């Protein structure tokens, strides 16, 4: 393998890791000013789903903005890392001792906690450690993909307008 190919692979890998960091940690930082509007106490299905919606919306906006500004191709593929991250939880759950993926996110009827001491720690840990980063990476990539399609259409429209002006 020649040096330029190695540098290219290193650059691509670095861009992917940077986008992954933005999709997970950056989105968490961006959503922190808005988390007080979710009202997690008392913990209920509605509050957890509002948290999921908030993190998904912020991730989609971040992915859209990053792709609109810098157009990193790897931003559209960060969802694979999130899917792999969720896949590790699914593999861990096969033994029956690692809780569930979605129980804390409100899709079961048993979630209605009055304080955080009533929470099942394993399910809460799964939600914060696997489900939220999975949602963030998937919606980050969805935002980047939407931005790539909108940007592509804008460029095509701009090119067609310019070509019409040159013809006249």
N, C-alpha and C positions, 0 to 999 in steps of 0.2 A: 504494500500500500504506500503510495507516495505521500509526501508531506502535505500537499494541498488537499488531498482527500481526507487526511487525518484532521486537518484544521477545520474542514467543512463539517465533518462528523462531530467534532468537539463544539463547534459553534451551534449546530443544530440541537445537540443534546443540552447545551447551556441555555438556549432559548426555550426549549421545552421545560426544563427545570425552573427557569424564571417564570414562565407562564403558570406552571403548577403552583409555585409559591404565591403568585399574585392571586390565583383562583382560590386558594385555601386561606392563607394568612392575610393577604391583602383585602379580600372580601370581608373577612371577620373584622378587620380594622375599620373598613369603610362602613359597615353596618352598625358599629358600636354606638354612634350618636343616636341612632334610631331605635335601639333595642328597648329603650324605656317606654316606647309606645306600644310594645307588645304586651306588657303587663303579665309577666310570668307567675305572679303570686295572686291568688291561689293557682296552682298548676292545674290546667284543664286541657281537654282536647283542643278547644278553640285557641288557647294561648300558645300551645305547641305548634298548631297548624299555622298560626300567624307568624311564629318564628321561622317555620319552614318557608313560608311565602316571602318573608322579608329577606332571608338569606338567598333565596332563588332569584328574587327581583334584583337585588344588589349585584349578585354574580352575573346575571345576564347583562345588566348595564355596564359592569366593569369589562366584561368580555367584548361587548360592542364598542366601548370607548377605546380599549387597547387596540383592537383590530382596526378601528377607523383611523387611529393616529399612526401606528407603526406597521400594520399589516403583517404580523408574524404568522406564518402558516401553521406553526405549532399550536397556536391558540385554539385552532379548530379541532385539535386532537387531544386536548387535555382531558376530555371526558373518558378516554380509555384508561387513564391512570385512576380516575375516580371509580370507574367500573371495576377495575382490578382491586382497588381498596375495599369496595363493598364485597367483592368476591372472596377476599380473605375472611371476612366476617361470616359469610355463608359457609365456608369450609370449617371455620371454628365452631359454628352452631350445629354441625352434624353430630357432635357428641351429646347434645341436649343440655349442656351445662352453661352455655354462653348467652342465654336470653334470646331475645328476638330483635329483628331489625326495626320494625315499624311500630312496636307496641307503644313506645314512648312518643311517637310522632302522631298518635291520635287515631290510628286506624282500627284499634280494638275498643271494646266497650269498657274495659277495666281502668282506663286512665281518667282519674278524677281525684287528684291528690290535693290535700288542703295545706300541706307544707312540704318542704323538701325532704324532711326526715321520713316521710311515708313513701318516697320513691324507691323503686327497686334499683339499686345501684348498678347492676349489670346492664339493665335495659337503658338506663340513663347514660352510662358509659358508651354503650353501642351507638346511641343516638348522637352524642356529641363527638365521638371519635371516628365514627364510620359514616353514619347517615348524612350528617351535615356537610362534611367534606365531599362526600359523593354528590350531594345536591349542588354544592358550589361548583365543582369541576364540570358537571354536566351542563348546568345553566350558563357557566362562563363560556364553554364551547358553543352553546346554542347562540349566545349573544354575538360571539365572533363570527359564526356562520351567517347569521342574519346581516351583520355588518358587511361581510364579504359580498353577499348577494346584492345589497343595496348599493354599495360602492361600485360594484361591477356595472349595474344598470345606470348609475349616474355618469360613469366614465363613458359608457356607450352612448348615452344621450348627448353628452358634451362633445364627443367625437363626431356624431352625426350633425350636430348644429354647426360645428366648425367646418365640416366638409361641405355643407350647404352654402356657408358664407364664402368659401373659396371658389365654389362653382359659379356663384353670381358675380 
